[in-house]
């Protein structure tokens, strides 16, 4: 038996506390680096600060890479040997620990790049591919969201003396639902998503596209929106936020645990009082199905 196998699996609440502390430290770093690399808004930066990934509309900044490296170092101190799956550096293989960490150093990189104040650090702990704890920190607003299995969803910002327990909205009419969504990077998937949104828009109150899926899911949890639907998200986009939404009482449908961003499965979170009607609308529109590239 290896040392990692003999180490007891910690309680989800302990993992949530680790995720929250590290996400807050990483968010502080992202906040400082934004001021170093870019003006208040706009794209003026050195060529070395920005590159691209899957398409030329899918950027990565030096701050993404640096922040993931920071998170990996901090996790290695807290949980040596645990494998880590990160957006920028992939799966490190780890040492086969009971817990796998799923990390998005900056969710909403395009917003970060342009100076739109909607981007986050997301860290989740998974066991057997299922999220049991997670934290998302809204960098610009300094609001931390966190949850653990059967422990509820929580948030705390600068104005909060104590953490606030989160509950999805008590809305019961889907026609009054405010829905968050997002779009993929490939032109083909965007066309398909546009057709689905055209079906959805007349049947709900309104739509919002903020550009950071982890925060969209936390907004379902907090009641800032009533639902979220997006195809093609990667595990690091939904691993923490999906758990937070579910622990706040939302109905959550996440991609299969084997899914990657290219698979095109939907991630859905919706307030419980409108879940049946909202899911029926998605089924009629074909939005509950996989959208390939």
BELKAKA-V441918 format. One line per field, one symbol per residue. phi: phi as a letter, one per 20 degrees, with the letter a starting at -180 (. if undefined). Layout:
phi = ???
This chain:
phi = .ffffefffffgffffffgffffffffffffffgffecfgbodfaffffcccdfbfedecdffgffffffffffffffcgnffcdcfedmeenldmffddeccdfbeofffgfenfecbbdcccddclndfdbabcdfffeldddbabgmdndcbbcgeefcgdfecfgegccffdfedebacfeeffffffffffffffgfdcfacccenbfgfgfffffenfcdbbbbdnfegffdgefffffffenfeccdfgfefcfffnfedccbgffdgfffffffffemeedfdff
